[in-house]
Amino acid sequence: MQEGGNRAILPFKRILTDSKGYQKKSYRSSEKSCANCPLRQSCCGKVTKFKKLEESIHKPLYDRIHEKITKNKRYFKKMVKRRSSTVEPILGTLINHHNMRRINSRGKNQANKHVLSAALSYNLKKYLKFTPKKSKLFAQICALPIRKHNVLKIELFSHNLSLLQLN
């Protein structure tokens, strides 16, 4: 590390919106404070005459979660385990089985359609595999004694029978 540079003060200037739509805080030193600094070229660059830093407006939240993760290892392990059991299998399925390794479309709108169609097909596949537990209800209805005035039982029985025939 080189010695002898100025300790520039970088006051807050404004909030910027970058090309991706994210808001950032911009901090800048003055040209006067960096003009005679021997480290200006390595610190600011050849063309720029001042030091500029940008950070996300959500930096305090990032810092807080980073501190929480580094201090509490048990919390970190719990969060990794939760993520690996909920999010990562879905991503793996989308990448390996739904052609999401590469998106062969141009523009954000087309790429968004590709991702949404893959997610829709994933959810439809899960929905088609889902079978509700009907056997317990059917067994309970069959166990009821038959009475002449038990119209409800007959209606439930015929409804469940039709459901079983559909499956």
Beta strands, then each sheet from edge to edge (+ up, - down):
strand 1: 12-17
strand 2: 23-28
strand 3: 52-56
sheet 1: 1+ 2- 3+
end
